[in-house]
């Protein structure tokens, strides 16, 4: 009888471990807030003229909503800049966004093998990443199976992670990605498309506590 009880306990622990919820982003317990955020994102109040792309399905809508409310001027300036520039022909390099401390980085780059790409997160900034040409591969890693493998500097930290738990997404010019501090991500991951060459716009916005 004791043996059966022991085996049952082991089974229960194993089952709980196997079915434990994986964590990929910041979680919000306020269901009303989550519902409001989803409606707000869909309504497009944030666009400020930017209609070329929608947030990818991986974007944390509640983080997006709450951060926009705390820092509206900066978000509006970023989206206005994206809406009013020809992103395919603008010169590569760093471009100051007028009236703000923001910089839009225009990068002509190429995806690379996953094993050569570092995972990362940022404590004080949000990555707005928009691939306007080609297809950029992104990975998002699970938290509980990851651990830092570097010191935090100056606003980036890297991780070792379980590959089997990572989620991968292919960007498209009609989608943009937002990586908040709770989104531990890998950029420029090889996609096996016909070409791995990409043009990416990156804007780092302030994360407001």
Residue, then its C-alpha position, 0 to 999 in steps of 0.5 A: x500500500x505504501x509503495x502504491x501511495x509513493x508511486x502515485x505521489x511521484x506520478x502527481x509530481x511528474x504530471x504537475x511538472x509536465x503540465x506546468x504553464x510555460x512563461x514567455x512574457x509578463x502576466x497580468x492577473x487583472x482580467x478587466x485590464x487584459x480585456x481593455x488592452x485587447x480592445x484598445x490594440x484592435x481599435x488602433x488608437x495608438x497608430x498616429x497615422x501608422x497603418x502599414x503594419x499591425x502588432x504580431x500575435x506574440x506582442x503582449x497587448x496589456x504591456x503595450x496598452x499600459x506602457x502607451x498610457x504612461x508614455x504616450x508622447x514617445x509612442x506617438x512620436x515613434x509611430x508618426x516617424x514610421x508613418x511619415x518616412x519611406x522605410x525602404x529607401x531611407x539611408x541606413x544608419x541612426x536617425x533622431x526622431x525629432x522632439x524626443x530622445x528616441x533614435x530609429x536604427x535602420x539596419x540592412x542585415x542578414x539572418x544567421x544560424x540560431x546557435x550564433x544568435x544570442x538571446x537577450x532582454x532589456x530592463x529599461x527599454x522596449x524594442x520596437x522591431x519592424x522588418x520592412x524587407x525580407x523575413x526576419x526570424x525571431x525566437x522567444x524563450x521560456x523563463x523557468x528553463x532559462x538562466x542568465x549567462x552574462x552580467x547586465x550591461x548597459x541595458x542588456x542581459x543574455x541567457x542560456x535556454x531550453x531550445x525545446x521550449x522556445x517559440x519561433x516567429x517569422x516576421x512580415x512587412x505587415x507585422x511589427x514586434x514589441x519586446x518588453x522587459x518580460x520578453x526574452x528574445x532572439x533576433x535575426x534567426x535564420x528562416x530558410x527563406x529564399x533570401x536571409x537578407x533583411x531591412x529592419x527598423x529598430x526603435x528603443x522606447x523607454x519602459x516606465x515602471 
